[in-house]
Amino acid sequence: MSSVGWGEAAVLGLIQGLTEFLPVSSSAHLRIFGPLLPSGGDPGAAFTAITQIGTEAAVLLYFRHDIARIFLAWWASLTQRGRPLGPDARMGWLVILGTAPIAILGLLFKNAIEGSLRNLYITATMLIVFALVLAAADRLGRKQRTLDTLTWGHGVLFGFAQAMALIPGVSRSGGTITMGLFLGYTREAAARYSFLLAIPAVLLSGFYQLYKTWGTVNPVGDGQTLLATVIAFFVGYAVIVGFLKLVSTRSYMPFVYYRVVLGIAVFALLGAGILQPL
């Protein structure tokens, strides 16, 4: 039987929904705050991946018209070989190309991702280090390119940046947004592509973990996981709406400060023995 109660599951779902699309690492937040709840345990990599299905469903709903248009154009490109790719078909292929790095690296380093890389010393370090990288990108990036100018080479670089999020503390959106800013894309363009690029990776990971853990004993029970996933969907949708409005006019520096403060706090909690590394 799961030791995580319904109230705790609701809190974890809220945390997942609030942090998935912000450049602060949702996996790091679940890893940090899970042990601070009354049950006092790491919810686990499987719980994180499954609840991300909820937040990704919010992406599917919010971008449903864009996704449908891109998918239909991509599908048509399969039967119309030899013709130049239109912008939507090209975007479909770029998303597939950008998904390859996280899929390959996720399989190669599966054991480390579910084990040693969840060490909170690594998580705290990544929160701080990638905060500084995001700050540099936000300050130095030219912020001129739109998604219409996304190249095949940039698609691969975005993909490797997303793959860095396999380490809790890096942040899937943070990694891809940071890469986009360094490559000269606008804040909004980098954020929108981050959302689109995450769809296949997150859904594949989530459903794989759902299949793998079905019927087994997990830190969080099936009912509690479902509750957290539903809450993550509703909260995540609201965050998408607010975040895209925010980044069109504001810098990412508040997230940089937050990451640094959180990373330092985790080091302090580890030093005090309140949190354990693994």
ROMARBA-633605 format. One line per field, with one value per residue: residue number from 1; x negated, y, z negated of N, C-alpha, C in turn. Coordinates in steps of 0.001 Angstrom, whole numbers, always signed. Layout:
residues N
n: [NUM/...]
n.px: [X/...]
n.py: [Y/...]
n.pz: [Z/...]
ca.px: [X/...]
ca.py: [Y/...]
ca.pz: [Z/...]
c.px: [X/...]
c.py: [Y/...]
c.pz: [Z/...]
***
This chain:
residues 278
n: [1/2/3/4/5/6/7/8/9/10/11/12/13/14/15/16/17/18/19/20/21/22/23/24/25/26/27/28/29/30/31/32/33/34/35/36/37/38/39/40/41/42/43/44/45/46/47/48/49/50/51/52/53/54/55/56/57/58/59/60/61/62/63/64/65/66/67/68/69/70/71/72/73/74/75/76/77/78/79/80/81/82/83/84/85/86/87/88/89/90/91/92/93/94/95/96/97/98/99/100/101/102/103/104/105/106/107/108/109/110/111/112/113/114/115/116/117/118/119/120/121/122/123/124/125/126/127/128/129/130/131/132/133/134/135/136/137/138/139/140/141/142/143/144/145/146/147/148/149/150/151/152/153/154/155/156/157/158/159/160/161/162/163/164/165/166/167/168/169/170/171/172/173/174/175/176/177/178/179/180/181/182/183/184/185/186/187/188/189/190/191/192/193/194/195/196/197/198/199/200/201/202/203/204/205/206/207/208/209/210/211/212/213/214/215/216/217/218/219/220/221/222/223/224/225/226/227/228/229/230/231/232/233/234/235/236/237/238/239/240/241/242/243/244/245/246/247/248/249/250/251/252/253/254/255/256/257/258/259/260/261/262/263/264/265/266/267/268/269/270/271/272/273/274/275/276/277/278]
n.px: [-841/-464/-2316/-1836/+527/+3851/+4038/+1332/+675/+2212/+881/-1605/-779/+35/-2433/-3792/-2218/-2580/-5310/-6231/-6340/-7776/-11110/-12410/-12608/-10613/-10944/-13001/-11709/-9701/-11357/-12645/-10611/-8968/-10170/-9864/-7249/-4672/-4773/-7353/-9067/-10815/-8978/-9608/-11002/-9197/-6649/-7001/-7311/-4825/-2905/-3593/-2275/+181/-393/-1357/+892/+2235/+708/+1309/+4003/+3944/+2342/+3737/+4755/+2484/+944/+2539/+2519/-232/-708/+962/-181/-2753/-2161/-1123/-3428/-4735/-3589/-3977/-6501/-9486/-8463/-8891/-9223/-6653/-6229/-4863/-5006/-7729/-8246/-7114/-8905/-11200/-10556/-10487/-13164/-14422/-13586/-14968/-17589/-16923/-15421/-17223/-19390/-17954/-17259/-19812/-20931/-19145/-19106/-20771/-19367/-17060/-18155/-21116/-21393/-19413/-20344/-20376/-22400/-23431/-21130/-20751/-23103/-22781/-20526/-21578/-23835/-22691/-20965/-22662/-23610/-21238/-20792/-22967/-22337/-19921/-20769/-22734/-21713/-20468/-17780/-16101/-15381/-12714/-10403/-10035/-12477/-13889/-16473/-17747/-20062/-19881/-17624/-18600/-20394/-18617/-17349/-19384/-19734/-17259/-17541/-19287/-17670/-17128/-18506/-17579/-16890/-17985/-15960/-13551/-12150/-13726/-16281/-15886/-14867/-17005/-18978/-17691/-17722/-20501/-20979/-19806/-17036/-13748/-12335/-9689/-9463/-11369/-10207/-7731/-8567/-9842/-7653/-6339/-8343/-8590/-6392/-6321/-8462/-7832/-5313/-5916/-7770/-6167/-4012/-5478/-6553/-4152/-3201/-5301/-5230/-2735/-516/-2456/-4095/-4396/-5966/-3949/-494/+1817/+4318/+3745/+1720/+3153/+4882/+2981/+2052/+4308/+4744/+2343/+2767/+4854/+3734/+1360/+2292/+3235/+827/-600/+820/+379/-2440/-3338/-2363/-3835/-6585/-6724/-7082/-8728/-11896/-13852/-15006/-13790/-13286/-15838/-16924/-15257/-15907/-18578/-18312/-16708/-18434/-20551/-19125/-18485/-21037/-21556/-19535/-20330/-22800/-21919/-20758/-18082/-17134/-17943/-20565/-19926]
n.py: [-1197/+2282/+4870/+7485/+9896/+11067/+13865/+14617/+13669/+15407/+17795/+17228/+16962/+19574/+20893/+19741/+20681/+23448/+23807/+22480/+23800/+26046/+27421/+25901/+23292/+20699/+18043/+18273/+19712/+17919/+15927/+17236/+18288/+16120/+14351/+16100/+16106/+14683/+11831/+11489/+10568/+9926/+10532/+9228/+8356/+7248/+8144/+10883/+10941/+9904/+11740/+13861/+13341/+14477/+17265/+17458/+16846/+19195/+20857/+19725/+20414/+23245/+23967/+22800/+23430/+24274/+21939/+20035/+21096/+20995/+18225/+17145/+18300/+17246/+14508/+14487/+15072/+12678/+11251/+12763/+12866/+14455/+16923/+20332/+20963/+22367/+25020/+23947/+21136/+20873/+21702/+19568/+17478/+18539/+18471/+15706/+15095/+16570/+15145/+12792/+12795/+12816/+10512/+8467/+8853/+8642/+5937/+4748/+5609/+4831/+3482/+5065/+7472/+6855/+6316/+7039/+9665/+11051/+12028/+14433/+16302/+16550/+17517/+20046/+21325/+21423/+23068/+25564/+25945/+25826/+27921/+30095/+29743/+30122/+32802/+34019/+33410/+34783/+37365/+37685/+36693/+37399/+37528/+37665/+35865/+33963/+31154/+30402/+30495/+28374/+26038/+22858/+22077/+23621/+22452/+19963/+20804/+21989/+19630/+18174/+19912/+19647/+17004/+17191/+17580/+15149/+14913/+15674/+18993/+20409/+21134/+20748/+22654/+24828/+24100/+23908/+26449/+28048/+27227/+28110/+30899/+31412/+30797/+32863/+33174/+34571/+35161/+34207/+32570/+30582/+29486/+28515/+26584/+24900/+23824/+22402/+20590/+19013/+17333/+14632/+13362/+13524/+12258/+9673/+8819/+8971/+7156/+4860/+4444/+4127/+1730/+51/+74/-793/-2457/-2985/-2431/+834/+3956/+5875/+5399/+4011/+5375/+7795/+8731/+9145/+11202/+13238/+13584/+14551/+16976/+18228/+18610/+20616/+22768/+23066/+23920/+26502/+27679/+27618/+29515/+31886/+31961/+32239/+34756/+36226/+35870/+37204/+39824/+40123/+39420/+36422/+36533/+36533/+33787/+32816/+33867/+32554/+29839/+29778/+30476/+28333/+26165/+26725/+26541/+23820/+22674/+23608/+22289/+19667/+19721/+20124/+17755/+17381/+16743/+13874/+12708/+10596]
n.pz: [+0/+737/-868/-530/-976/+47/-130/-67/+2468/+3996/+3486/+4670/+7335/+7804/+7556/+9722/+11891/+11633/+12089/+14396/+16924/+16483/+16353/+14219/+13417/+12978/+12184/+10343/+8325/+7464/+6544/+4452/+2743/+2232/+211/-1941/-2645/-4821/-4479/-3713/-1538/+1590/+4459/+6787/+10055/+11857/+11029/+11467/+14293/+15127/+14101/+15656/+17975/+17571/+17561/+20126/+21582/+21234/+22849/+25329/+25509/+25392/+27601/+29661/+32232/+33660/+33430/+34751/+37345/+37953/+37725/+39771/+42030/+41877/+42140/+44706/+46089/+46167/+48158/+50349/+51612/+52713/+53164/+52093/+48595/+46662/+44186/+41894/+42214/+42166/+39546/+38182/+38837/+37673/+34952/+34557/+35151/+33129/+30938/+30908/+29513/+26668/+26476/+27186/+25344/+23008/+22941/+22942/+20522/+18573/+16041/+14424/+14525/+13141/+10740/+9489/+10507/+9283/+6996/+4483/+4125/+6679/+7940/+6640/+7408/+10210/+10382/+9634/+11353/+13969/+13731/+13861/+16442/+17897/+17237/+18528/+21195/+21494/+21232/+23226/+25609/+28927/+29552/+31883/+33888/+35340/+35165/+37771/+38940/+38015/+38148/+39428/+38102/+35771/+34740/+33893/+31907/+30076/+29350/+27987/+25870/+24589/+23779/+21674/+19519/+18437/+16181/+12977/+12030/+14103/+16016/+18452/+20078/+19398/+20362/+23190/+23767/+22961/+24813/+27138/+26746/+26756/+29406/+30659/+30839/+30224/+26950/+26732/+29014/+28440/+26158/+27122/+28993/+27237/+25826/+27906/+28687/+26460/+26430/+27804/+26414/+23651/+23520/+24512/+22562/+20246/+20765/+21127/+18556/+17205/+18305/+17537/+14745/+14103/+12007/+10121/+6918/+5831/+4750/+4731/+4820/+7317/+7524/+6205/+7856/+10220/+9372/+8879/+11468/+12846/+11500/+12160/+14868/+15039/+13584/+15007/+17524/+16972/+16272/+18698/+20237/+18735/+18694/+21390/+21950/+20134/+20884/+23251/+22716/+20483/+18789/+18100/+15640/+12979/+12639/+12685/+10284/+8473/+8889/+8016/+5291/+4414/+4928/+3149/+768/+758/+479/-2107/-3584/-3173/-4461/-7068/-7588/-7173/-4678/-2706/-579/+1245]
ca.px: [+0/-1221/-2373/-1494/+1964/+4512/+3663/-40/+710/+2736/-214/-2589/-195/-29/-3833/-4089/-1558/-3157/-6730/-6613/-6604/-8680/-12494/-12864/-12716/-9554/-11472/-13751/-10758/-9100/-12427/-12969/-9486/-8400/-10650/-9486/-5864/-4587/-5201/-8808/-9767/-10959/-7876/-10186/-11052/-7990/-5577/-7283/-7029/-3394/-2174/-3881/-1248/+1210/-799/-1490/+2254/+2551/+63/+2106/+5233/+3661/+1789/+4415/+4883/+1132/+510/+3297/+2029/-1577/-627/+1540/-1170/-3824/-1648/-1032/-4783/-5152/-3018/-4279/-7958/-10025/-7967/-9495/-8459/-6078/-6656/-4279/-5597/-9117/-8216/-6874/-10163/-12132/-10191/-10962/-14628/-14806/-13223/-15897/-18606/-16413/-14977/-18407/-20104/-17086/-17390/-21184/-21255/-17912/-19364/-21311/-18302/-16127/-18899/-22159/-21222/-18417/-21051/-20004/-23570/-23453/-19975/-21018/-24161/-22209/-19655/-22385/-24671/-21888/-20424/-23670/-23631/-20030/-21014/-23870/-21610/-18912/-21452/-23566/-20984/-20011/-16311/-15566/-14911/-11402/-10400/-10073/-13884/-14521/-17217/-17908/-21129/-19344/-16701/-19415/-20903/-17478/-17117/-20386/-19442/-16148/-18024/-19947/-16652/-17104/-19097/-16739/-17544/-18310/-14688/-13314/-11886/-14885/-17361/-15574/-14753/-18370/-19603/-17062/-18214/-21883/-20951/-19277/-15582/-13027/-11908/-8427/-9725/-12063/-9254/-6739/-9196/-10068/-6400/-6092/-9385/-8420/-5209/-6597/-9371/-7135/-4262/-6549/-8324/-5087/-3276/-6398/-6577/-2832/-3191/-6314/-4910/-1341/-347/-3545/-4028/-5138/-5900/-2658/+510/+2415/+5341/+3091/+1016/+4180/+5299/+1898/+1980/+5443/+4464/+1253/+3345/+5566/+2789/+433/+2925/+3229/-559/-952/+1431/-321/-3863/-3554/-2146/-4923/-7880/-6699/-7428/-9637/-13072/-13825/-15817/-13153/-13470/-17250/-17070/-14540/-16699/-19760/-17861/-16277/-19617/-21247/-18276/-18637/-22338/-21412/-18721/-21180/-23789/-21251/-20250/-16630/-17016/-18989/-20926/-19193]
ca.py: [+0/+3525/+5680/+8855/+10100/+11830/+15263/+14761/+13484/+16652/+18776/+16863/+17318/+21035/+21245/+19339/+21597/+24788/+23899/+21760/+24652/+27113/+26936/+25678/+21843/+20054/+16820/+18685/+20096/+16710/+15224/+17991/+18489/+14833/+13926/+17052/+15844/+13768/+10461/+11577/+9746/+10351/+9960/+8337/+8791/+6802/+9086/+12137/+10778/+9686/+12993/+14749/+13113/+15470/+18588/+17418/+16925/+20625/+21374/+19264/+21201/+24658/+24110/+21791/+23844/+24225/+20540/+19381/+21604/+20459/+16780/+16870/+18682/+16253/+13259/+14667/+15062/+11287/+10738/+13719/+12958/+15212/+18301/+21091/+20929/+23609/+25337/+23053/+19810/+20996/+21737/+18200/+16728/+19108/+17949/+14317/+15155/+17065/+14169/+11658/+12750/+12437/+9121/+7596/+8989/+8142/+4477/+4379/+5930/+4633/+3111/+6234/+8470/+6423/+6055/+7925/+11061/+11680/+12522/+15839/+17166/+16816/+18363/+21406/+21880/+21727/+24237/+26782/+26068/+26155/+29263/+31028/+29588/+30795/+34250/+34436/+33333/+35846/+38646/+37764/+36294/+38525/+37527/+38173/+34795/+33369/+29721/+30214/+30421/+27252/+25201/+21459/+22039/+24157/+21448/+18969/+21446/+22051/+18277/+17837/+20745/+19005/+15758/+17510/+17545/+13830/+15134/+16600/+20254/+21127/+21652/+20522/+23941/+25689/+23726/+24264/+27906/+28579/+26996/+29014/+32260/+31456/+30725/+34118/+33178/+35390/+34413/+33521/+31504/+29508/+28845/+27767/+25383/+24026/+23111/+21446/+19571/+18131/+16463/+13198/+12844/+13384/+11250/+8362/+8490/+8766/+5916/+3748/+4217/+3623/+314/-680/+3/-1206/-3634/-3150/-1569/+2065/+4900/+6556/+4480/+4322/+6402/+9057/+9176/+9667/+12496/+14198/+13821/+15407/+18318/+18775/+19048/+21891/+23806/+23261/+24713/+27897/+28157/+27875/+30787/+32980/+31978/+32789/+36207/+36805/+35900/+38116/+41179/+40126/+38567/+35187/+36708/+36046/+32339/+32618/+34105/+31495/+28609/+29905/+30423/+26969/+25317/+26985/+25998/+22362/+22399/+23855/+21208/+18476/+19905/+20008/+16402/+17352/+15986/+12899/+12780/+9594]
ca.pz: [+0/+804/-2084/-143/-1086/+1100/-254/+418/+3916/+4555/+3410/+5685/+8624/+7893/+7809/+11097/+12798/+11515/+12447/+15612/+18075/+16093/+16433/+12841/+13266/+12206/+11568/+9153/+7276/+6906/+5816/+3236/+1831/+1847/-1112/-2989/-3014/-5973/-4176/-3749/-567/+2969/+5243/+7787/+11449/+12547/+10677/+12171/+15716/+15344/+13881/+16778/+18994/+17305/+18037/+21578/+22105/+21262/+24058/+26474/+25565/+25668/+28950/+30475/+33641/+34226/+33493/+35822/+38629/+38157/+37949/+41082/+43046/+41801/+42697/+46160/+46650/+46324/+49409/+51420/+51644/+53830/+53116/+50991/+47355/+46172/+42809/+40892/+42389/+41711/+38091/+37742/+38925/+36694/+33634/+34515/+35082/+31809/+29917/+30961/+28456/+25347/+26549/+27193/+24081/+21945/+22909/+22603/+19132/+17817/+14646/+13721/+14440/+12100/+9509/+8973/+10924/+8417/+5810/+4290/+4327/+8119/+8238/+6169/+8251/+11519/+10237/+9584/+12552/+15141/+13524/+14375/+17899/+18382/+17097/+19601/+22461/+21532/+21370/+24422/+26820/+29760/+29462/+33145/+34774/+35092/+35465/+39231/+39360/+37325/+39082/+39025/+37107/+34526/+34203/+33182/+30687/+29158/+28859/+26964/+24696/+23907/+23181/+20403/+18459/+17819/+14854/+12201/+11710/+15332/+16525/+19875/+20728/+19163/+21264/+24571/+23853/+22889/+26117/+28093/+26543/+27241/+30862/+31176/+30979/+29255/+25764/+27006/+29981/+27728/+25250/+27904/+29534/+26088/+25571/+28986/+28677/+25305/+26546/+27984/+25389/+22372/+23631/+24620/+21250/+19295/+21032/+20876/+17114/+16826/+18689/+16782/+13312/+13919/+11167/+9166/+5738/+6073/+3631/+4788/+5336/+8619/+7366/+5873/+9061/+11131/+8838/+9119/+12911/+13212/+10966/+12964/+16144/+14904/+13168/+16113/+18586/+16528/+16307/+20100/+20629/+18071/+19009/+22723/+21859/+19345/+21558/+24400/+22271/+19327/+18870/+17316/+14440/+11738/+12536/+12350/+8843/+7753/+8977/+7157/+3891/+4134/+4880/+1882/-298/+759/-144/-3543/-4142/-3171/-5518/-8357/-7727/-6977/-3438/-2445/+843/+2013]
c.px: [-885/-1180/-2004/+22/+2517/+4136/+2261/-100/+1213/+1658/-1254/-2074/-227/-1447/-4209/-3479/-2172/-4542/-7113/-7036/-7500/-10113/-13110/-12976/-11646/-10062/-12281/-12796/-10086/-10127/-12729/-11807/-8804/-8861/-10272/-8026/-5812/-5040/-6714/-9556/-9845/-9817/-8361/-10104/-9788/-6829/-5763/-6890/-5533/-2596/-2455/-2933/-136/+843/-941/-125/+2707/+1926/+873/+3385/+4944/+3204/+2496/+4510/+3526/+693/+1229/+2783/+650/-1527/-100/+551/-2321/-3382/-1560/-2411/-5297/-4691/-3311/-5772/-8432/-9563/-8628/-8607/-7921/-6500/-6118/-4857/-7033/-9188/-7982/-8141/-11193/-11834/-10663/-12475/-15095/-14487/-14239/-16929/-18072/-15936/-16169/-19128/-19273/-17165/-18784/-21488/-20050/-18170/-19884/-20235/-17349/-16824/-19842/-21983/-20144/-19033/-20804/-21198/-23708/-22319/-20236/-22072/-23612/-21284/-20465/-23157/-23831/-21102/-21377/-23768/-22415/-20194/-21900/-23150/-20605/-19558/-22139/-22822/-20438/-18491/-15660/-14920/-13526/-11463/-10416/-11502/-14626/-15172/-17310/-18980/-20663/-18367/-17433/-19934/-19802/-17229/-18105/-20185/-18290/-16614/-18738/-18975/-16460/-17729/-18194/-17519/-17880/-17079/-14593/-13086/-13078/-16018/-17098/-15446/-16138/-19086/-19015/-17556/-19648/-21936/-20295/-17779/-14941/-12620/-10648/-8631/-10390/-11099/-8252/-7344/-9500/-8830/-6157/-7083/-9183/-7331/-5570/-7462/-8644/-6077/-4850/-7096/-7225/-4357/-4170/-6435/-5242/-2725/-4114/-5909/-3491/-1276/-1457/-3346/-4939/-5035/-4566/-1659/+1128/+3446/+4738/+2340/+1992/+4645/+4251/+1820/+3098/+5216/+3370/+1769/+3974/+4626/+1831/+1017/+2901/+1822/-991/-441/+648/-1766/-4132/-3303/-3320/-6195/-7894/-7119/-8476/-10818/-12891/-14545/-15109/-13307/-14917/-17452/-16423/-15345/-17904/-19367/-17447/-17470/-20386/-20457/-18405/-19969/-22255/-20629/-19490/-22207/-23192/-20689/-18737/-16297/-18191/-19294/-20134/-18128]
c.py: [+1261/+4263/+7131/+8993/+10942/+13303/+15518/+14605/+14750/+17731/+18492/+17186/+18816/+21491/+20912/+20322/+22986/+24888/+23270/+22689/+25840/+26574/+26707/+24193/+21259/+18799/+17144/+19029/+18883/+15946/+15910/+17981/+17183/+14374/+14874/+16900/+14814/+12346/+10356/+10721/+10378/+9734/+9024/+8872/+8402/+7753/+10401/+12033/+10641/+10970/+14008/+14507/+14147/+16839/+18599/+17414/+18378/+21288/+20985/+20079/+22642/+24861/+23196/+22176/+23792/+22782/+19813/+19810/+21019/+18969/+16463/+17207/+17680/+14941/+13338/+14605/+13645/+10718/+11649/+13953/+13687/+16651/+19024/+21051/+22312/+23840/+24358/+21642/+19803/+21012/+20337/+17371/+17241/+18606/+16501/+14278/+15569/+16101/+13037/+11667/+12292/+10984/+8171/+7649/+8476/+6632/+4051/+4560/+5760/+4349/+4289/+7297/+8137/+6204/+7173/+9388/+11784/+12130/+14022/+16791/+17512/+17769/+19815/+22086/+22288/+22940/+25526/+26991/+26492/+27447/+30292/+30950/+30282/+32312/+34772/+34445/+34470/+37205/+38782/+37443/+37492/+38646/+38119/+37092/+34310/+31886/+29439/+30037/+29258/+26311/+23765/+21343/+22556/+23176/+20384/+19561/+21605/+20676/+17865/+18674/+20147/+17747/+16000/+17424/+16157/+13868/+16095/+17853/+21069/+21845/+21469/+21857/+24875/+25393/+24170/+25778/+28546/+28412/+27945/+30442/+32406/+31466/+31948/+34178/+34075/+34524/+33606/+32371/+30314/+28755/+28003/+26489/+24387/+23198/+22036/+20280/+18565/+17087/+14993/+12618/+12574/+12286/+9840/+7909/+8158/+7457/+4678/+3419/+3677/+2132/-502/-895/-487/-2491/-3874/-2203/-363/+2982/+5637/+5610/+4937/+5441/+7767/+9622/+9770/+11043/+13562/+14565/+14751/+16838/+18987/+19288/+20431/+23034/+24119/+24113/+26199/+28493/+28459/+29241/+31964/+33102/+32594/+34289/+36885/+36953/+36813/+39525/+41228/+39196/+37327/+35341/+36311/+34544/+31996/+32773/+32980/+30204/+28653/+29778/+28998/+26029/+25482/+26402/+24482/+21969/+22566/+22737/+19885/+18553/+19730/+18599/+16283/+16598/+15024/+12887/+11817/+8938]
c.pz: [+0/-526/-1806/-146/+47/+1063/+266/+1934/+4606/+4562/+4490/+7090/+8855/+8219/+9255/+12092/+12799/+12138/+13780/+16739/+17752/+16107/+15049/+12501/+12355/+11517/+10320/+8015/+6642/+6073/+4488/+2254/+1426/+467/-2252/-3410/-4143/-5689/-4054/-2762/+803/+3782/+6349/+9203/+12200/+12276/+11431/+13636/+15983/+15144/+14983/+17953/+18826/+17841/+19557/+22246/+22172/+22487/+25295/+26622/+25980/+27119/+29953/+31949/+34338/+34431/+34624/+37187/+38964/+38479/+39344/+42201/+43065/+42447/+44226/+46814/+46872/+47658/+50600/+51502/+52897/+53854/+51953/+49744/+47017/+44728/+41771/+40992/+41886/+40193/+37528/+37759/+37921/+35287/+33489/+34378/+33687/+30688/+29832/+29822/+27105/+25341/+26449/+25843/+22915/+21809/+22463/+21119/+18204/+16342/+13838/+13522/+13300/+10754/+9111/+9353/+10133/+7090/+5663/+4365/+5808/+8489/+7859/+7038/+9612/+11464/+10321/+10887/+13760/+14958/+14107/+15893/+18522/+18316/+18222/+20944/+22590/+21749/+22733/+25708/+27583/+29786/+30710/+33999/+34357/+35465/+36962/+39731/+38692/+38340/+38559/+37949/+35757/+33893/+33405/+31863/+29647/+28533/+27781/+25702/+23894/+23177/+21858/+19233/+17881/+16429/+14092/+11803/+12938/+15863/+18029/+20596/+20563/+20125/+22693/+24748/+23825/+24221/+27160/+27976/+27038/+28766/+31494/+31347/+29921/+28069/+26058/+27984/+29300/+26824/+26018/+28480/+28420/+25788/+26629/+28947/+27554/+25505/+26751/+26881/+24082/+22441/+23729/+23269/+20252/+19511/+20873/+19388/+16619/+17130/+17782/+15331/+13045/+13083/+10177/+7985/+5968/+4864/+3559/+5448/+6642/+8523/+7084/+7081/+10071/+10673/+9131/+10601/+13375/+12727/+11796/+14304/+16017/+14523/+14309/+17223/+18218/+16598/+17737/+20530/+20031/+18501/+20377/+22759/+21161/+20166/+22771/+24009/+21158/+19547/+17998/+15971/+13142/+11541/+12185/+10848/+8038/+7752/+8040/+5689/+3526/+4031/+3584/+722/-387/+130/-1665/-4227/-4171/-4292/-6908/-8598/-7566/-5687/-3337/-957/+1730/+1149]
***
